[in-house]
């Protein structure tokens, strides 16, 4: 690397774009100025990308940044740093903060915190109901019209279980092309549930969480979405039955999209035999046949995107007995590697498919015009350089997130993020955090943030 690697233009030399042919990419003024072999570096900082794969910056449709109110677990600053290290250039921050992101004021606060941090594009997700209480609709229109320009609404962590309220929400967001992201969990069927319902739960004596609790809500909501003609997104799909319901809905032309988490693509209920609360998550880890069905569905497009459901917790919320432990796992800094292991190394996806499920499609769902774009001349320079041959061992203590609750702790994973460029500026270089260009982030946000 030559010249000052903190500002100005950059020439990425010899990267394999989407894992294919090697080429050069010239980044200037926040955009890809040129792409092709043998480009003249001029005064640009040169980055040797031999052996690296260039991908569009990843977009997470499902991240818990906890701020405001739960800064003991995570902040927009720490979560954004984790996202940049994981190869992300945009994340959607879920609404279950304190206060809940159910007003224009709160979503604008989160939006401003993300802009000030400058590591990634932070897009707030608005709550569907006031206080996540499931009683009355939140200020959906006001949040959509705010500076944050919210387009995804979710009570994630809690299901919008009232069908009348769900119908009204779907009808309301249709006016501004919004989407309702449902946490599919029938509450009456999961009271006191601790893990997946099945043979393992019976042996361990833990209250079971049946697959039908997820599947019944999905069945109801795809029919509501069809009736209303609105967009529905299903969060963290976890069962083979859910896959079949979504597949059926898509064949009917219903406007439904779905996400799967990295941990549900790999981990199974067998890990719960350890009683280690790091494996306690909502929805729970399922059976091996569910994992295989989820992988196949992601490969064939039935499941549209990867959502990390990054859920950091303070240590005391996890370092306790299983029954008392909080549900959730961190995921921003391990997602790329887990998907490489489960989907690319298995032959189910190539790097182009990876970009589809981690960048282009989640950006489209969230209506982020400047994210998830192809690596072509003239496009925004949001991209990541990955070393697919690298191996690393997960150490939660060394992560940027405040959460230490990684289910992959101690595991060796493939693939490493070498550099992340956000609006043409390297937020990560040589696998380490670089100083963000907050002036560029502020200017872009003031201009409308690419909606």
Helices and strands as residue ranges (DSSP letters): E 10-17, E 22-28, E 31-36, E 45-48, E 53-56, E 58-64, H 76-85, E 88-93, H 104-117, E 121-124, G 130-132, H 140-145, E 152-153, H 163-174, E 179-182, G 187-190, E 195-196, H 199-204, E 208-209, H 211-228, E 231-234, H 240-251, E 256-260, G 263-265, G 269-274, G 277-279, H 288-300, E 305-306, E 310-311, G 315-317, G 322-324, H 335-339, I 340-344, H 351-355, I 356-360, H 361-365, E 383-393, G 396-398, E 412-422, E 425-429, E 432-433, H 438-446
